[in-house]
Amino acid sequence: MFKQEKIDRLTGVIDKYCHQEGSLMTILQRAQEIFNYLPEEALSMIGKKLKIPLSKIYGVVTFYSAFHLTPHGKYSIIACRGTGCQVKGSKKILHTIKETIGINEGETREDLMFSLDTVSCLGACALAPVVVINKDYFGKMTPEKVKTIFGQYEK
Ligand code: FES
């Protein structure tokens, strides 16, 4: 999607939600879906329309770890490092993911395909070890499964 297309989509989102009370979070989430992160230009468009100071918007964005101020990968990977997953081998899973996609936790690959983060529990301990790619949960992971799944995303 070209930049102007993204800006037009964001304008549509802002127009749709700006009259609703407490719509900032919804607009920020939609903006991040459009851009894959929250560029300054998008934040100032939102601030102007909602009449919210940019400093306050940055305050919200930096408070929630789900928001990103730098370009994020098309596929956002979250690997669980919680105790439930650790006892089922999550360290090996994380190691295999890093090896397979070539980045460490907290990083985004140069081609903007993948970002990798870890959390202390994904709320699906029965499926340990768990990895989430965008909104898809992958449970009972093994290093072999990692290679198969990521091989499909690379195509
Ligand atoms: S500890 Fe990994 S999902 Fe809960």
Residues whose N, C-alpha, C, O or C-beta is under 5 A from the ligand:
A	BS01	FES	C80 G82 T83 G84 C85 S120 C121 L122 G123 A124 C125 V130
